[in-house]
Amino acid sequence: MPSKGESYYQDEKGLWVEKVGPWARDKQKIITDYVQIASATRRKYQHCSFIDVFSGPGQSQIRDTGQLIDGSPVAAYKQGCVGHPFSSVHVSDADADLLGSAEARLRDLGAPVIATKGPASVALPRIVNQLSSSGLHLALLDPHNLGTLSFDLFECLSKLQRIDVIVHVSLSDLQRNVDRYTSKAHEQFEKFAPGWRNHISTEMNQAALRAAIMEYWTNRVVSLGLPRARHCELIKGTNNQRLYWLIFLAKHNLPHAFWEKITSISKSPTFDF
């Protein structure tokens, strides 16, 4: 994780704020649009949780304009209150300071927040054990890099009967570091897609290798009973550079229909390398 001096600062209350690019607004719109479109469905369930195990501090500042925007757990909670609110908001972050800031901001809003300390792989099993098995849950997995997006997170979430998952998969990380990550000295790809070396040869061009790794990962996730939506929302930077995909996973057809309605499915229906 970058040092706080590079990417974070403290506000007048002593709470941390993350410095982000303007594309963060695009991500937040997808998240809040999904929370809104699923509102009527949440009304059918007594227990509806929002889960964010890479929560950050709950507030961000756009670097080039200074605009303050809500972080994902705060934005999701606020949007839920417009329709049908979440019965619980579970947050976690490997950095205790950032987690404390997110928890404080949610508590100030009156949110039913539950903060769980520790890195995602430690916190998520504890969170899942607290959730109602008959509830409807939405999880956001929004890490900074592929190595942190470990496969055990999906194994954990797949135990839930009704779980929708929005996943940040870093295309820039995949493109920039594919040679390094495929080296046996590094374990990032092994955490992201365990067993990939037994199925994928590294003797191919980089675009083909990236595509093969993503296909293998997708098949592993689907084998858990978490089908991937055919459309992956591509988030781009200010110079039109491709940064990351938002990928949607859900066990049932209705949430997939919701995802198609809120994303630009006609523009890029599949992975594009």
DRENPA-3360 file (N, C-alpha, C; in nm, 2 decimals, always signed):
BEGIN
1 = MPSKGESY = +0.08/-0.12/+0.00/+0.00/+0.00/+0.00/+0.09/+0.12/+0.00 ~ +0.06/+0.23/-0.08/+0.14/+0.35/-0.08/+0.13/+0.42/+0.06 ~ +0.24/+0.50/+0.08/+0.24/+0.57/+0.21/+0.13/+0.67/+0.22 ~ +0.08/+0.70/+0.34/-0.03/+0.79/+0.35/+0.01/+0.93/+0.30 ~ +0.14/+0.97/+0.30/+0.18/+1.10/+0.26/+0.17/+1.12/+0.11 ~ +0.17/+1.01/+0.03/+0.15/+1.02/-0.11/+0.01/+1.02/-0.16 ~ -0.08/+0.94/-0.09/-0.21/+0.92/-0.14/-0.32/+0.96/-0.05 ~ -0.29/+1.01/+0.07/-0.39/+1.04/+0.17/-0.35/+1.16/+0.25;
9 = YQDEKGLW = -0.45/+1.23/+0.31/-0.43/+1.34/+0.40/-0.54/+1.33/+0.51 ~ -0.52/+1.40/+0.62/-0.62/+1.41/+0.72/-0.70/+1.54/+0.71 ~ -0.83/+1.53/+0.73/-0.92/+1.65/+0.73/-0.92/+1.72/+0.86 ~ -1.01/+1.82/+0.88/-1.01/+1.89/+1.00/-1.05/+1.81/+1.12 ~ -1.12/+1.70/+1.10/-1.16/+1.61/+1.21/-1.06/+1.50/+1.24 ~ -0.95/+1.50/+1.16/-0.85/+1.40/+1.18/-0.88/+1.27/+1.11 ~ -0.98/+1.27/+1.02/-1.02/+1.16/+0.94/-0.94/+1.16/+0.81 ~ -0.90/+1.04/+0.76/-0.82/+1.03/+0.64/-0.91/+1.05/+0.52;
17 = VEKVGPWA = -0.85/+1.10/+0.42/-0.91/+1.12/+0.29/-0.82/+1.07/+0.18 ~ -0.87/+0.99/+0.08/-0.78/+0.94/-0.02/-0.78/+1.03/-0.14 ~ -0.67/+1.05/-0.20/-0.66/+1.13/-0.33/-0.67/+1.03/-0.44 ~ -0.77/+1.06/-0.53/-0.80/+0.97/-0.64/-0.81/+1.05/-0.77 ~ -0.81/+0.97/-0.88/-0.83/+1.03/-1.01/-0.98/+1.06/-1.04 ~ -1.02/+1.14/-1.14/-1.16/+1.17/-1.17/-1.24/+1.05/-1.21 ~ -1.17/+0.94/-1.26/-1.24/+0.82/-1.30/-1.31/+0.75/-1.18 ~ -1.27/+0.79/-1.06/-1.34/+0.73/-0.94/-1.49/+0.76/-0.94;
25 = RDKQKIIT = -1.53/+0.87/-1.00/-1.67/+0.91/-1.01/-1.74/+0.81/-1.10 ~ -1.68/+0.75/-1.20/-1.74/+0.66/-1.29/-1.77/+0.53/-1.21 ~ -1.67/+0.49/-1.13/-1.69/+0.37/-1.05/-1.80/+0.38/-0.95 ~ -1.80/+0.50/-0.88/-1.91/+0.52/-0.78/-2.05/+0.52/-0.85 ~ -2.06/+0.58/-0.97/-2.19/+0.58/-1.04/-2.24/+0.44/-1.06 ~ -2.15/+0.35/-1.11/-2.19/+0.21/-1.13/-2.24/+0.15/-1.00 ~ -2.16/+0.17/-0.90/-2.20/+0.11/-0.77/-2.33/+0.16/-0.72 ~ -2.35/+0.29/-0.72/-2.47/+0.35/-0.67/-2.59/+0.32/-0.76;
33 = DYVQIASA = -2.57/+0.31/-0.89/-2.68/+0.28/-0.98/-2.73/+0.13/-0.95 ~ -2.63/+0.05/-0.92/-2.67/-0.09/-0.89/-2.75/-0.10/-0.76 ~ -2.70/-0.03/-0.66/-2.77/-0.02/-0.53/-2.91/+0.03/-0.55 ~ -2.93/+0.13/-0.64/-3.06/+0.18/-0.66/-3.15/+0.08/-0.74 ~ -3.10/+0.02/-0.84/-3.19/-0.06/-0.93/-3.23/-0.19/-0.85 ~ -3.15/-0.23/-0.75/-3.18/-0.35/-0.68/-3.26/-0.32/-0.55 ~ -3.30/-0.19/-0.53/-3.37/-0.15/-0.41/-3.50/-0.23/-0.39 ~ -3.58/-0.24/-0.50/-3.71/-0.31/-0.48/-3.69/-0.46/-0.44;
41 = TRRKYQHC = -3.59/-0.52/-0.49/-3.56/-0.66/-0.45/-3.52/-0.67/-0.31 ~ -3.44/-0.57/-0.26/-3.40/-0.57/-0.12/-3.52/-0.56/-0.03 ~ -3.63/-0.50/-0.07/-3.75/-0.49/+0.02/-3.81/-0.63/+0.05 ~ -3.78/-0.73/-0.02/-3.83/-0.86/+0.00/-3.76/-0.94/+0.11 ~ -3.64/-0.88/+0.16/-3.56/-0.95/+0.25/-3.54/-0.87/+0.38 ~ -3.54/-0.94/+0.49/-3.52/-0.87/+0.62/-3.38/-0.83/+0.64 ~ -3.29/-0.91/+0.59/-3.14/-0.89/+0.61/-3.08/-0.86/+0.47 ~ -3.03/-0.74/+0.45/-2.96/-0.70/+0.33/-2.83/-0.63/+0.37;
49 = SFIDVFSG = -2.72/-0.68/+0.33/-2.59/-0.63/+0.38/-2.51/-0.57/+0.26 ~ -2.43/-0.47/+0.28/-2.33/-0.42/+0.19/-2.20/-0.45/+0.25 ~ -2.11/-0.51/+0.17/-1.98/-0.56/+0.22/-1.87/-0.49/+0.14 ~ -1.77/-0.43/+0.21/-1.66/-0.37/+0.14/-1.53/-0.40/+0.22 ~ -1.45/-0.49/+0.18/-1.33/-0.53/+0.26/-1.20/-0.46/+0.21 ~ -1.22/-0.36/+0.12/-1.11/-0.27/+0.08/-1.17/-0.13/+0.09 ~ -1.22/-0.10/+0.21/-1.31/+0.02/+0.22/-1.24/+0.15/+0.20 ~ -1.11/+0.16/+0.23/-1.05/+0.29/+0.24/-1.11/+0.37/+0.35;
57 = PGQSQIRD = -1.09/+0.51/+0.34/-1.13/+0.59/+0.45/-1.28/+0.64/+0.44 ~ -1.35/+0.61/+0.33/-1.49/+0.65/+0.32/-1.51/+0.79/+0.26 ~ -1.40/+0.86/+0.22/-1.41/+0.98/+0.15/-1.28/+1.00/+0.06 ~ -1.30/+1.06/-0.06/-1.19/+1.08/-0.15/-1.19/+1.22/-0.20 ~ -1.08/+1.26/-0.25/-1.07/+1.39/-0.31/-1.01/+1.38/-0.45 ~ -1.08/+1.43/-0.55/-1.03/+1.43/-0.69/-0.91/+1.52/-0.70 ~ -0.80/+1.46/-0.75/-0.67/+1.53/-0.74/-0.67/+1.66/-0.82 ~ -0.72/+1.66/-0.94/-0.70/+1.77/-1.03/-0.80/+1.89/-1.00;
65 = TGQLIDGS = -0.91/+1.86/-0.92/-1.01/+1.96/-0.90/-1.03/+1.99/-0.75 ~ -0.98/+1.90/-0.66/-1.00/+1.92/-0.52/-1.14/+1.88/-0.47 ~ -1.23/+1.83/-0.56/-1.37/+1.79/-0.53/-1.37/+1.67/-0.43 ~ -1.44/+1.68/-0.33/-1.46/+1.57/-0.23/-1.58/+1.49/-0.28 ~ -1.56/+1.36/-0.28/-1.66/+1.26/-0.31/-1.67/+1.15/-0.20 ~ -1.78/+1.09/-0.19/-1.79/+0.98/-0.09/-1.71/+0.86/-0.14 ~ -1.65/+0.79/-0.04/-1.60/+0.66/-0.07/-1.71/+0.56/-0.10 ~ -1.67/+0.44/-0.15/-1.77/+0.34/-0.19/-1.87/+0.30/-0.08;
73 = PVAAYKQG = -1.82/+0.27/+0.04/-1.92/+0.23/+0.14/-2.02/+0.34/+0.18 ~ -1.97/+0.46/+0.19/-2.06/+0.57/+0.22/-2.15/+0.60/+0.11 ~ -2.10/+0.60/-0.02/-2.19/+0.62/-0.13/-2.30/+0.52/-0.14 ~ -2.26/+0.39/-0.12/-2.36/+0.28/-0.13/-2.46/+0.29/-0.02 ~ -2.42/+0.32/+0.10/-2.52/+0.34/+0.21/-2.61/+0.45/+0.19 ~ -2.56/+0.57/+0.14/-2.65/+0.68/+0.12/-2.75/+0.65/+0.01 ~ -2.70/+0.58/-0.10/-2.80/+0.55/-0.21/-2.90/+0.45/-0.16 ~ -2.86/+0.35/-0.08/-2.95/+0.26/-0.03/-3.07/+0.32/+0.05;
81 = CVGHPFSS = -3.03/+0.43/+0.12/-3.14/+0.50/+0.20/-3.24/+0.57/+0.11 ~ -3.20/+0.60/-0.01/-3.30/+0.66/-0.11/-3.41/+0.56/-0.14 ~ -3.37/+0.43/-0.15/-3.47/+0.33/-0.19/-3.50/+0.25/-0.06 ~ -3.44/+0.13/-0.05/-3.45/+0.05/+0.06/-3.32/+0.03/+0.13 ~ -3.30/+0.07/+0.25/-3.17/+0.08/+0.31/-3.11/-0.06/+0.34 ~ -2.98/-0.07/+0.35/-2.91/-0.19/+0.40/-2.93/-0.21/+0.55 ~ -2.96/-0.33/+0.59/-2.97/-0.36/+0.73/-2.84/-0.36/+0.80 ~ -2.73/-0.38/+0.73/-2.60/-0.37/+0.79/-2.49/-0.33/+0.68;
89 = VHVSDADA = -2.39/-0.26/+0.72/-2.28/-0.22/+0.63/-2.15/-0.27/+0.69 ~ -2.09/-0.37/+0.63/-1.97/-0.43/+0.68/-1.85/-0.37/+0.61 ~ -1.75/-0.31/+0.68/-1.63/-0.26/+0.62/-1.51/-0.32/+0.69 ~ -1.40/-0.32/+0.61/-1.28/-0.37/+0.66/-1.17/-0.31/+0.57 ~ -1.05/-0.29/+0.62/-0.93/-0.25/+0.55/-0.81/-0.29/+0.62 ~ -0.71/-0.32/+0.54/-0.58/-0.37/+0.61/-0.52/-0.26/+0.69 ~ -0.55/-0.13/+0.66/-0.49/-0.02/+0.73/-0.60/+0.03/+0.83 ~ -0.56/+0.01/+0.96/-0.65/+0.04/+1.07/-0.70/+0.19/+1.07;
97 = DLLGSAEA = -0.61/+0.28/+1.03/-0.65/+0.42/+1.03/-0.75/+0.45/+0.93 ~ -0.74/+0.39/+0.81/-0.84/+0.41/+0.70/-0.97/+0.35/+0.74 ~ -0.97/+0.23/+0.80/-1.09/+0.16/+0.85/-1.16/+0.25/+0.95 ~ -1.08/+0.30/+1.05/-1.14/+0.38/+1.15/-1.21/+0.51/+1.09 ~ -1.15/+0.56/+0.99/-1.21/+0.68/+0.93/-1.34/+0.64/+0.86 ~ -1.34/+0.53/+0.79/-1.47/+0.49/+0.72/-1.58/+0.46/+0.82 ~ -1.54/+0.39/+0.93/-1.64/+0.36/+1.03/-1.70/+0.49/+1.09 ~ -1.61/+0.59/+1.12/-1.66/+0.71/+1.18/-1.75/+0.78/+1.09;
105 = RLRDLGAP = -1.72/+0.79/+0.96/-1.81/+0.86/+0.87/-1.94/+0.79/+0.86 ~ -1.94/+0.66/+0.85/-2.07/+0.59/+0.85/-2.15/+0.60/+0.97 ~ -2.09/+0.60/+1.09/-2.16/+0.62/+1.21/-2.22/+0.76/+1.22 ~ -2.15/+0.86/+1.17/-2.20/+0.99/+1.17/-2.33/+1.00/+1.09 ~ -2.34/+0.91/+0.99/-2.47/+0.91/+0.91/-2.58/+0.83/+0.97 ~ -2.55/+0.76/+1.08/-2.64/+0.67/+1.14/-2.65/+0.54/+1.08 ~ -2.55/+0.50/+1.01/-2.54/+0.37/+0.94/-2.52/+0.26/+1.04 ~ -2.58/+0.14/+1.01/-2.56/+0.02/+1.09/-2.43/-0.04/+1.05;
113 = VIATKGPA = -2.32/+0.02/+1.08/-2.19/-0.02/+1.04/-2.13/-0.12/+1.14 ~ -2.06/-0.22/+1.08/-1.98/-0.31/+1.16/-1.84/-0.32/+1.09 ~ -1.74/-0.27/+1.17/-1.60/-0.27/+1.12/-1.53/-0.39/+1.17 ~ -1.46/-0.46/+1.07/-1.38/-0.58/+1.11/-1.24/-0.56/+1.07 ~ -1.15/-0.56/+1.17/-1.01/-0.53/+1.14/-0.94/-0.65/+1.07 ~ -0.83/-0.61/+1.00/-0.75/-0.71/+0.93/-0.76/-0.70/+0.78 ~ -0.66/-0.77/+0.71/-0.66/-0.77/+0.57/-0.79/-0.85/+0.52 ~ -0.82/-0.84/+0.39/-0.94/-0.89/+0.34/-0.96/-1.04/+0.36;
121 = SVALPRIV = -0.85/-1.11/+0.34/-0.86/-1.26/+0.36/-0.89/-1.31/+0.50 ~ -0.85/-1.22/+0.60/-0.88/-1.25/+0.74/-1.02/-1.20/+0.77 ~ -1.05/-1.08/+0.73/-1.18/-1.02/+0.77/-1.30/-1.08/+0.70 ~ -1.29/-1.11/+0.58/-1.41/-1.16/+0.51/-1.48/-1.28/+0.57 ~ -1.40/-1.39/+0.60/-1.47/-1.50/+0.67/-1.54/-1.46/+0.79 ~ -1.48/-1.37/+0.87/-1.55/-1.33/+0.99/-1.68/-1.25/+0.96 ~ -1.68/-1.17/+0.85/-1.80/-1.10/+0.81/-1.90/-1.20/+0.77 ~ -1.87/-1.29/+0.68/-1.96/-1.39/+0.62/-2.03/-1.47/+0.74;
129 = NQLSSSGL = -1.95/-1.50/+0.84/-2.01/-1.58/+0.95/-2.12/-1.50/+1.03 ~ -2.12/-1.36/+1.01/-2.21/-1.28/+1.08/-2.34/-1.26/+1.00 ~ -2.34/-1.29/+0.87/-2.45/-1.26/+0.78/-2.56/-1.36/+0.79 ~ -2.68/-1.32/+0.77/-2.80/-1.41/+0.76/-2.79/-1.49/+0.64 ~ -2.81/-1.62/+0.65/-2.80/-1.71/+0.54/-2.92/-1.69/+0.44 ~ -3.03/-1.63/+0.50/-3.15/-1.61/+0.42/-3.16/-1.47/+0.36 ~ -3.05/-1.39/+0.38/-3.05/-1.25/+0.34/-3.00/-1.24/+0.20 ~ -3.01/-1.11/+0.15/-2.96/-1.07/+0.02/-2.84/-0.97/+0.04;
137 = HLALLDPH = -2.73/-1.01/-0.02/-2.61/-0.93/+0.01/-2.54/-0.88/-0.11 ~ -2.47/-0.77/-0.10/-2.39/-0.71/-0.21/-2.25/-0.68/-0.16 ~ -2.16/-0.74/-0.23/-2.02/-0.72/-0.19/-1.94/-0.65/-0.30 ~ -1.86/-0.56/-0.26/-1.76/-0.48/-0.34/-1.62/-0.53/-0.31 ~ -1.55/-0.58/-0.41/-1.41/-0.61/-0.39/-1.33/-0.51/-0.48 ~ -1.27/-0.42/-0.41/-1.21/-0.30/-0.48/-1.06/-0.28/-0.44 ~ -0.97/-0.37/-0.47/-0.83/-0.36/-0.42/-0.75/-0.27/-0.52 ~ -0.63/-0.24/-0.48/-0.54/-0.16/-0.56/-0.47/-0.24/-0.67;
145 = NLGTLSFD = -0.46/-0.37/-0.65/-0.38/-0.46/-0.74/-0.43/-0.60/-0.74 ~ -0.39/-0.68/-0.84/-0.44/-0.81/-0.86/-0.39/-0.90/-0.75 ~ -0.27/-0.88/-0.69/-0.22/-0.97/-0.59/-0.31/-0.97/-0.47 ~ -0.37/-0.86/-0.44/-0.46/-0.84/-0.32/-0.59/-0.91/-0.34 ~ -0.63/-0.93/-0.47/-0.76/-0.98/-0.51/-0.75/-1.14/-0.50 ~ -0.73/-1.19/-0.39/-0.70/-1.33/-0.38/-0.82/-1.42/-0.40 ~ -0.80/-1.54/-0.45/-0.92/-1.62/-0.49/-1.00/-1.67/-0.37 ~ -0.94/-1.68/-0.25/-1.01/-1.72/-0.13/-1.13/-1.63/-0.10;
153 = LFECLSKL = -1.12/-1.50/-0.14/-1.23/-1.41/-0.12/-1.36/-1.46/-0.19 ~ -1.34/-1.51/-0.31/-1.46/-1.56/-0.39/-1.51/-1.69/-0.33 ~ -1.41/-1.77/-0.29/-1.45/-1.90/-0.22/-1.54/-1.87/-0.10 ~ -1.50/-1.77/-0.03/-1.57/-1.73/+0.09/-1.71/-1.68/+0.06 ~ -1.72/-1.59/-0.04/-1.85/-1.53/-0.07/-1.94/-1.63/-0.14 ~ -1.89/-1.73/-0.20/-1.97/-1.83/-0.27/-2.06/-1.91/-0.18 ~ -2.02/-1.91/-0.05/-2.10/-1.99/+0.05/-2.23/-1.92/+0.08 ~ -2.25/-1.80/+0.04/-2.38/-1.73/+0.07/-2.48/-1.77/-0.04;
161 = QRIDVIVH = -2.60/-1.78/+0.00/-2.70/-1.82/-0.10/-2.74/-1.71/-0.20 ~ -2.74/-1.59/-0.15/-2.78/-1.48/-0.24/-2.67/-1.37/-0.22 ~ -2.58/-1.37/-0.31/-2.47/-1.27/-0.31/-2.44/-1.22/-0.45 ~ -2.44/-1.09/-0.46/-2.40/-1.02/-0.58/-2.27/-0.96/-0.55 ~ -2.18/-0.96/-0.65/-2.04/-0.92/-0.63/-2.00/-0.82/-0.74 ~ -1.95/-0.71/-0.71/-1.89/-0.62/-0.80/-1.74/-0.62/-0.77 ~ -1.66/-0.65/-0.88/-1.51/-0.67/-0.86/-1.43/-0.58/-0.94 ~ -1.33/-0.51/-0.88/-1.24/-0.43/-0.95/-1.12/-0.52/-0.99;
169 = VSLSDLQR = -1.10/-0.54/-1.12/-0.98/-0.61/-1.17/-0.89/-0.52/-1.25 ~ -0.77/-0.50/-1.20/-0.68/-0.40/-1.25/-0.62/-0.44/-1.39 ~ -0.67/-0.38/-1.49/-0.62/-0.41/-1.63/-0.48/-0.35/-1.64 ~ -0.46/-0.23/-1.58/-0.33/-0.17/-1.59/-0.22/-0.25/-1.52 ~ -0.26/-0.31/-1.41/-0.16/-0.40/-1.34/-0.14/-0.52/-1.42 ~ -0.24/-0.58/-1.48/-0.22/-0.70/-1.57/-0.13/-0.67/-1.69 ~ -0.15/-0.55/-1.75/-0.07/-0.52/-1.86/+0.07/-0.48/-1.83 ~ +0.08/-0.41/-1.72/+0.22/-0.35/-1.68/+0.31/-0.46/-1.63;
177 = NVDRYTSK = +0.25/-0.56/-1.55/+0.33/-0.65/-1.47/+0.32/-0.80/-1.51 ~ +0.26/-0.82/-1.63/+0.24/-0.97/-1.66/+0.37/-1.04/-1.67 ~ +0.48/-0.98/-1.72/+0.61/-1.06/-1.72/+0.66/-1.08/-1.58 ~ +0.65/-0.98/-1.49/+0.70/-1.00/-1.35/+0.61/-1.10/-1.28 ~ +0.48/-1.09/-1.29/+0.39/-1.18/-1.22/+0.40/-1.32/-1.26 ~ +0.44/-1.35/-1.39/+0.45/-1.48/-1.43/+0.58/-1.55/-1.39 ~ +0.67/-1.47/-1.34/+0.80/-1.52/-1.29/+0.77/-1.60/-1.16 ~ +0.85/-1.71/-1.15/+0.83/-1.80/-1.03/+0.87/-1.73/-0.90;
185 = AHEQFEKF = +0.93/-1.62/-0.91/+0.97/-1.54/-0.79/+0.86/-1.46/-0.73 ~ +0.75/-1.45/-0.81/+0.63/-1.37/-0.76/+0.51/-1.46/-0.75 ~ +0.42/-1.43/-0.66/+0.30/-1.51/-0.63/+0.17/-1.44/-0.66 ~ +0.18/-1.32/-0.72/+0.05/-1.24/-0.74/-0.05/-1.32/-0.82 ~ -0.01/-1.38/-0.93/-0.10/-1.45/-1.02/-0.15/-1.58/-0.95 ~ -0.06/-1.64/-0.87/-0.10/-1.76/-0.80/-0.21/-1.73/-0.69 ~ -0.20/-1.61/-0.63/-0.31/-1.57/-0.53/-0.44/-1.54/-0.61 ~ -0.43/-1.47/-0.72/-0.54/-1.43/-0.80/-0.61/-1.55/-0.87;
193 = APGWRNHI = -0.53/-1.64/-0.93/-0.58/-1.75/-1.00/-0.50/-1.88/-0.97 ~ -0.53/-1.94/-0.85/-0.45/-2.05/-0.81/-0.45/-2.16/-0.91 ~ -0.33/-2.22/-0.93/-0.31/-2.33/-1.02/-0.30/-2.30/-1.17 ~ -0.28/-2.17/-1.20/-0.28/-2.13/-1.34/-0.16/-2.18/-1.41 ~ -0.05/-2.20/-1.34/+0.07/-2.25/-1.41/+0.05/-2.40/-1.47 ~ -0.04/-2.47/-1.41/-0.07/-2.61/-1.46/-0.15/-2.61/-1.58 ~ -0.21/-2.50/-1.62/-0.30/-2.49/-1.73/-0.26/-2.39/-1.84 ~ -0.17/-2.30/-1.81/-0.14/-2.20/-1.91/+0.01/-2.19/-1.93;
201 = STEMNQAA = +0.05/-2.20/-2.06/+0.19/-2.18/-2.10/+0.22/-2.03/-2.10 ~ +0.34/-2.00/-2.06/+0.39/-1.86/-2.07/+0.46/-1.84/-2.20 ~ +0.46/-1.94/-2.29/+0.52/-1.92/-2.42/+0.42/-1.87/-2.52 ~ +0.37/-1.75/-2.50/+0.28/-1.69/-2.59/+0.30/-1.54/-2.57 ~ +0.24/-1.46/-2.67/+0.26/-1.31/-2.66/+0.18/-1.26/-2.54 ~ +0.21/-1.14/-2.50/+0.15/-1.09/-2.37/+0.00/-1.08/-2.38 ~ -0.05/-1.03/-2.49/-0.20/-1.02/-2.50/-0.27/-1.15/-2.48 ~ -0.21/-1.26/-2.55/-0.27/-1.39/-2.54/-0.26/-1.44/-2.39;
209 = LRAAIMEY = -0.14/-1.42/-2.33/-0.12/-1.46/-2.19/-0.22/-1.40/-2.10 ~ -0.24/-1.26/-2.11/-0.34/-1.19/-2.03/-0.48/-1.25/-2.05 ~ -0.51/-1.27/-2.17/-0.65/-1.33/-2.20/-0.66/-1.47/-2.14 ~ -0.56/-1.55/-2.15/-0.57/-1.69/-2.10/-0.58/-1.68/-1.95 ~ -0.51/-1.60/-1.88/-0.52/-1.59/-1.74/-0.66/-1.54/-1.69 ~ -0.72/-1.44/-1.76/-0.85/-1.40/-1.73/-0.96/-1.51/-1.76 ~ -0.94/-1.58/-1.87/-1.03/-1.69/-1.90/-1.02/-1.80/-1.79 ~ -0.90/-1.83/-1.75/-0.88/-1.93/-1.64/-0.95/-1.89/-1.51;
217 = WTNRVVSL = -0.92/-1.76/-1.48/-0.98/-1.70/-1.35/-1.13/-1.71/-1.36 ~ -1.19/-1.67/-1.48/-1.33/-1.67/-1.49/-1.39/-1.81/-1.47 ~ -1.33/-1.91/-1.53/-1.37/-2.04/-1.52/-1.37/-2.09/-1.37 ~ -1.26/-2.05/-1.30/-1.25/-2.09/-1.16/-1.36/-2.03/-1.08 ~ -1.39/-1.90/-1.11/-1.50/-1.83/-1.03/-1.63/-1.89/-1.06 ~ -1.66/-1.92/-1.19/-1.79/-1.98/-1.23/-1.80/-2.12/-1.17 ~ -1.69/-2.19/-1.15/-1.70/-2.32/-1.08/-1.74/-2.32/-0.94 ~ -1.73/-2.20/-0.88/-1.78/-2.18/-0.74/-1.93/-2.15/-0.74;
225 = GLPRARHC = -1.99/-2.14/-0.86/-2.13/-2.11/-0.86/-2.16/-1.96/-0.87 ~ -2.06/-1.88/-0.92/-2.07/-1.74/-0.93/-2.05/-1.70/-1.08 ~ -2.15/-1.71/-1.16/-2.14/-1.68/-1.30/-2.11/-1.53/-1.32 ~ -2.02/-1.51/-1.42/-1.98/-1.37/-1.45/-2.07/-1.31/-1.56 ~ -2.11/-1.19/-1.54/-2.18/-1.12/-1.64/-2.10/-1.11/-1.77 ~ -2.16/-1.12/-1.88/-2.08/-1.12/-2.01/-2.02/-0.98/-2.04 ~ -2.08/-0.87/-1.98/-2.02/-0.74/-2.00/-1.94/-0.70/-1.88 ~ -1.82/-0.65/-1.91/-1.73/-0.60/-1.80/-1.71/-0.45/-1.83;
233 = ELIKGTNN = -1.75/-0.37/-1.73/-1.74/-0.23/-1.75/-1.60/-0.18/-1.74 ~ -1.55/-0.12/-1.85/-1.42/-0.07/-1.86/-1.41/+0.07/-1.81 ~ -1.32/+0.10/-1.71/-1.30/+0.23/-1.65/-1.17/+0.29/-1.71 ~ -1.18/+0.41/-1.77/-1.07/+0.47/-1.84/-1.02/+0.59/-1.77 ~ -0.90/+0.63/-1.79/-0.84/+0.75/-1.73/-0.86/+0.87/-1.81 ~ -0.80/+0.98/-1.77/-0.83/+1.11/-1.84/-0.77/+1.11/-1.98 ~ -0.67/+1.03/-2.01/-0.61/+1.02/-2.14/-0.66/+0.90/-2.22 ~ -0.78/+0.85/-2.18/-0.84/+0.74/-2.24/-0.77/+0.61/-2.22;
241 = QRLYWLIF = -0.67/+0.61/-2.13/-0.60/+0.49/-2.10/-0.69/+0.39/-2.02 ~ -0.68/+0.26/-2.05/-0.76/+0.16/-1.99/-0.70/+0.13/-1.85 ~ -0.78/+0.15/-1.74/-0.74/+0.13/-1.61/-0.78/+0.00/-1.55 ~ -0.91/-0.03/-1.54/-0.96/-0.15/-1.48/-1.10/-0.18/-1.53 ~ -1.13/-0.31/-1.51/-1.27/-0.35/-1.53/-1.35/-0.36/-1.40 ~ -1.47/-0.33/-1.41/-1.57/-0.37/-1.30/-1.64/-0.49/-1.35 ~ -1.63/-0.60/-1.28/-1.68/-0.73/-1.32/-1.79/-0.77/-1.23 ~ -1.90/-0.82/-1.28/-2.01/-0.85/-1.20/-2.03/-1.00/-1.19;
249 = LAKHNLPH = -2.06/-1.05/-1.07/-2.08/-1.19/-1.04/-2.21/-1.21/-0.96 ~ -2.29/-1.30/-1.00/-2.42/-1.33/-0.92/-2.47/-1.47/-0.96 ~ -2.54/-1.53/-0.86/-2.59/-1.67/-0.88/-2.72/-1.67/-0.95 ~ -2.79/-1.56/-0.96/-2.93/-1.56/-1.01/-2.94/-1.47/-1.13 ~ -3.04/-1.49/-1.21/-3.06/-1.42/-1.34/-3.10/-1.27/-1.32 ~ -3.18/-1.24/-1.22/-3.23/-1.10/-1.21/-3.12/-1.00/-1.19 ~ -3.02/-1.03/-1.10/-2.91/-0.93/-1.08/-2.83/-0.91/-1.21 ~ -2.82/-1.01/-1.29/-2.75/-1.00/-1.42/-2.83/-0.90/-1.51;
257 = AFWEKITS = -2.96/-0.91/-1.51/-3.04/-0.82/-1.59/-3.03/-0.68/-1.54 ~ -3.02/-0.66/-1.41/-3.00/-0.53/-1.35/-2.86/-0.47/-1.40 ~ -2.76/-0.55/-1.40/-2.63/-0.51/-1.44/-2.63/-0.46/-1.59 ~ -2.70/-0.54/-1.67/-2.71/-0.50/-1.81/-2.77/-0.36/-1.83 ~ -2.87/-0.33/-1.75/-2.94/-0.21/-1.76/-2.86/-0.09/-1.72 ~ -2.77/-0.10/-1.62/-2.69/+0.01/-1.57/-2.56/+0.03/-1.63 ~ -2.51/-0.06/-1.71/-2.38/-0.05/-1.77/-2.38/-0.03/-1.92 ~ -2.27/+0.00/-1.98/-2.27/+0.03/-2.12/-2.24/-0.10/-2.20;
265 = ISKSPTFD = -2.33/-0.19/-2.19/-2.31/-0.32/-2.25/-2.29/-0.32/-2.40 ~ -2.35/-0.23/-2.47/-2.33/-0.23/-2.61/-2.19/-0.19/-2.66 ~ -2.12/-0.12/-2.57/-1.99/-0.07/-2.61/-1.88/-0.18/-2.61 ~ -1.88/-0.26/-2.51/-1.77/-0.35/-2.49/-1.82/-0.48/-2.41 ~ -1.88/-0.57/-2.48/-1.95/-0.68/-2.41/-1.85/-0.78/-2.35 ~ -1.73/-0.79/-2.39/-1.63/-0.89/-2.34/-1.50/-0.82/-2.31 ~ -1.41/-0.90/-2.25/-1.27/-0.85/-2.22/-1.21/-0.81/-2.35 ~ -1.13/-0.70/-2.35/-1.07/-0.65/-2.46/-0.92/-0.62/-2.43;
273 = F = -0.83/-0.69/-2.49/-0.69/-0.68/-2.46/-0.62/-0.60/-2.57;
% end
